[in-house]
Amino acid sequence: MAATIKDETGVEPELVSGGGGIFDVVVDGDMIFSKHEVDRFPEPDEILSKLRDL
């Protein structure tokens, strides 16, 4: 997903290791996706759409 974000936006995502199955996508301090909240991993288009809306 990081490569897709970079290809689509030109921004290099920062990947932060976590534990316990956490998978969050945070942009400028605002969470745009949380696996913990929706109990699934995001689809790449789902994240790209949210990034475009910013």
Phi and psi in degrees as GROMACS dihedral restraints (atoms count N, CA, C in turn):
[ dihedral_restraints ]
;  ai    aj    ak    al  type     phi  dphi    fc
    3     4     5     6     1   -60.1    20    10
    4     5     6     7     1   -41.6    20    10
    6     7     8     9     1   -64.5    20    10
    7     8     9    10     1   -39.0    20    10
    9    10    11    12     1   -64.4    20    10
   10    11    12    13     1   -43.0    20    10
   12    13    14    15     1   -61.6    20    10
   13    14    15    16     1   -44.4    20    10
   15    16    17    18     1   -63.9    20    10
   16    17    18    19     1   -44.5    20    10
   18    19    20    21     1   -61.6    20    10
   19    20    21    22     1   -41.0    20    10
   21    22    23    24     1   -80.4    20    10
   22    23    24    25     1   -33.0    20    10
   24    25    26    27     1  -113.0    20    10
   25    26    27    28     1   -18.7    20    10
   27    28    29    30     1    78.5    20    10
   28    29    30    31     1     5.4    20    10
   30    31    32    33     1  -100.9    20    10
   31    32    33    34     1   134.2    20    10
   33    34    35    36     1   -84.6    20    10
   34    35    36    37     1   110.9    20    10
   36    37    38    39     1   -68.3    20    10
   37    38    39    40     1   148.1    20    10
   39    40    41    42     1   -99.1    20    10
   40    41    42    43     1   119.5    20    10
   42    43    44    45     1   -96.5    20    10
   43    44    45    46     1   126.8    20    10
   45    46    47    48     1  -117.4    20    10
   46    47    48    49     1   123.0    20    10
   48    49    50    51     1   -66.0    20    10
   49    50    51    52     1   142.1    20    10
   51    52    53    54     1  -136.6    20    10
   52    53    54    55     1  -168.9    20    10
   54    55    56    57     1  -144.5    20    10
   55    56    57    58     1   170.7    20    10
   57    58    59    60     1    68.7    20    10
   58    59    60    61     1    22.2    20    10
   60    61    62    63     1    79.6    20    10
   61    62    63    64     1    12.9    20    10
   63    64    65    66     1   -70.7    20    10
   64    65    66    67     1   134.1    20    10
   66    67    68    69     1  -145.0    20    10
   67    68    69    70     1    99.3    20    10
   69    70    71    72     1  -117.7    20    10
   70    71    72    73     1   148.0    20    10
   72    73    74    75     1  -117.5    20    10
   73    74    75    76     1   118.3    20    10
   75    76    77    78     1  -122.1    20    10
   76    77    78    79     1   133.2    20    10
   78    79    80    81     1  -123.9    20    10
   79    80    81    82     1   119.7    20    10
   81    82    83    84     1    49.9    20    10
   82    83    84    85     1    40.0    20    10
   84    85    86    87     1    85.4    20    10
   85    86    87    88     1    -5.1    20    10
   87    88    89    90     1  -105.6    20    10
   88    89    90    91     1   126.0    20    10
   90    91    92    93     1   -75.3    20    10
   91    92    93    94     1   124.3    20    10
   93    94    95    96     1  -106.2    20    10
   94    95    96    97     1   -11.3    20    10
   96    97    98    99     1  -157.0    20    10
   97    98    99   100     1   138.7    20    10
   99   100   101   102     1  -137.4    20    10
  100   101   102   103     1   115.8    20    10
  102   103   104   105     1   -60.5    20    10
  103   104   105   106     1   -35.6    20    10
  105   106   107   108     1   -60.5    20    10
  106   107   108   109     1   -37.7    20    10
  108   109   110   111     1   -75.4    20    10
  109   110   111   112     1   -34.3    20    10
  111   112   113   114     1  -110.8    20    10
  112   113   114   115     1    -3.6    20    10
  114   115   116   117     1    60.4    20    10
  115   116   117   118     1    38.0    20    10
  117   118   119   120     1  -163.7    20    10
  118   119   120   121     1   161.4    20    10
  120   121   122   123     1   -81.0    20    10
  121   122   123   124     1   151.5    20    10
  123   124   125   126     1   -78.0    20    10
  124   125   126   127     1   155.5    20    10
  126   127   128   129     1   -82.2    20    10
  127   128   129   130     1   144.3    20    10
  129   130   131   132     1   -53.9    20    10
  130   131   132   133     1   -42.4    20    10
  132   133   134   135     1   -64.4    20    10
  133   134   135   136     1   -30.2    20    10
  135   136   137   138     1   -64.2    20    10
  136   137   138   139     1   -44.1    20    10
  138   139   140   141     1   -70.2    20    10
  139   140   141   142     1   -43.9    20    10
  141   142   143   144     1   -60.7    20    10
  142   143   144   145     1   -39.2    20    10
  144   145   146   147     1   -62.8    20    10
  145   146   147   148     1   -43.4    20    10
  147   148   149   150     1   -65.7    20    10
  148   149   150   151     1   -37.1    20    10
  150   151   152   153     1   -66.2    20    10
  151   152   153   154     1   -39.4    20    10
  153   154   155   156     1   -65.1    20    10
  154   155   156   157     1   -31.9    20    10
  156   157   158   159     1   -74.4    20    10
  157   158   159   160     1   -13.1    20    10
